[in-house]
């Protein structure tokens, strides 16, 4: 049997040093509150506090409307992903159900466009492309349906991923911090890492570890998605803690060149990320 404790290369030393620095700097609890970028630091006066509460309520209403729509879109995306493994002749009822979810998503989004296109929350008031962003999301939903009805399930699922990215862009362009968006970034890197592990061998994951840990740290410094629901917030934090521990184990396994442990973690990593994603949504 070949020994795995070979001499660490210069690149390996760089990875080890990077990981140690990132792990050492990771000390924030999941769900620690994060302020909106550029927000005021001083306590507001009574009149300012009232305005702030009104603005916060408007943003919360918009967020809730968008979240309901995204949950329905996620129902569609899950089936679209499932359909990729099936020939069109076997899609049957699952394809019909996916189309039902998608059309309900589009209907909800039209209501959101009508409600907010010319009356965005204050946090979006300085974004000249806000209405265009809403339209771009609607266009992505239309692309999902066109590909789905044509039986091109892979392309339809890809359009779903693009649509998710548009939500993230809308938030981040306006300086808004959401755990869901940060999990989205981690999931993209994890997908690339898992693919590299399959195609190039387990140790190929090493080059993705700095980005994986970076995005993990950004997730735990985002506010809990459910600040007013203690049980849901605890459930979310538990899922993030599980994910965080798994990434620490993956980093240690790469440093120790433990191939079997790397393979084991890669098999469950995406499912663990999706669990946190679902609890954030």
Rosetta blueprint (number, residue, H / E / L):
1 X L
2 X L
3 X L
4 X L
5 X L
6 X L
7 X L
8 X L
9 X L
10 X H
11 X H
12 X H
13 X H
14 X H
15 X H
16 X H
17 X H
18 X H
19 X H
20 X H
21 X H
22 X H
23 X H
24 X H
25 X L
26 X L
27 X L
28 X L
29 X L
30 X L
31 X L
32 X L
33 X L
34 X L
35 X L
36 X L
37 X L
38 X L
39 X L
40 X L
41 X L
42 X L
43 X L
44 X L
45 X L
46 X H
47 X H
48 X H
49 X H
50 X H
51 X H
52 X H
53 X H
54 X H
55 X H
56 X H
57 X H
58 X H
59 X H
60 X H
61 X H
62 X H
63 X H
64 X H
65 X H
66 X H
67 X H
68 X H
69 X H
70 X H
71 X H
72 X H
73 X H
74 X H
75 X H
76 X H
77 X H
78 X H
79 X H
80 X H
81 X H
82 X H
83 X H
84 X L
85 X L
86 X L
87 X L
88 X H
89 X H
90 X H
91 X L
92 X H
93 X H
94 X H
95 X H
96 X H
97 X H
98 X H
99 X H
100 X H
101 X H
102 X H
103 X H
104 X H
105 X H
106 X H
107 X H
108 X H
109 X H
110 X H
111 X H
112 X H
113 X H
114 X H
115 X H
116 X H
117 X L
118 X L
119 X L
120 X L
121 X L
122 X H
123 X H
124 X H
125 X L
126 X L
127 X L
128 X L
129 X L
130 X H
131 X H
132 X H
133 X H
134 X H
135 X H
136 X H
137 X H
138 X H
139 X H
140 X H
141 X H
142 X H
143 X H
144 X H
145 X H
146 X H
147 X H
148 X H
149 X H
150 X L
151 X L
152 X L
153 X H
154 X H
155 X H
156 X H
157 X H
158 X H
159 X H
160 X H
161 X H
162 X H
163 X H
164 X H
165 X H
166 X H
167 X H
168 X H
169 X H
170 X H
171 X H
172 X H
173 X H
174 X L
175 X L
176 X L
177 X L
178 X L
179 X H
180 X H
181 X H
182 X H
183 X H
184 X H
185 X H
186 X H
187 X H
188 X H
189 X H
190 X H
191 X H
192 X H
193 X H
194 X H
195 X H
196 X H
197 X H
198 X H
199 X H
200 X H
201 X L
202 X H
203 X H
204 X H
205 X H
206 X H
207 X H
208 X H
209 X H
210 X H
211 X H
212 X H
213 X H
214 X H
215 X H
216 X H
217 X H
218 X H
219 X H
220 X H
221 X L
222 X L
223 X L
224 X L
225 X L
226 X L
227 X L
228 X L
229 X L
230 X H
231 X H
232 X H
233 X H
234 X H
235 X H
236 X H
237 X H
238 X H
239 X H
240 X H
241 X H
242 X H
243 X H
244 X H
245 X H
246 X H
247 X H
248 X H
249 X H
250 X H
251 X H
252 X H
253 X H
254 X H
255 X H
256 X L
257 X L
258 X L
259 X H
260 X H
261 X H
262 X H
263 X H
264 X H
265 X H
266 X H
267 X H
268 X H
269 X H
270 X H
271 X H
272 X H
273 X H
274 X H
275 X H
276 X H
277 X H
278 X H
279 X H
280 X H
281 X L
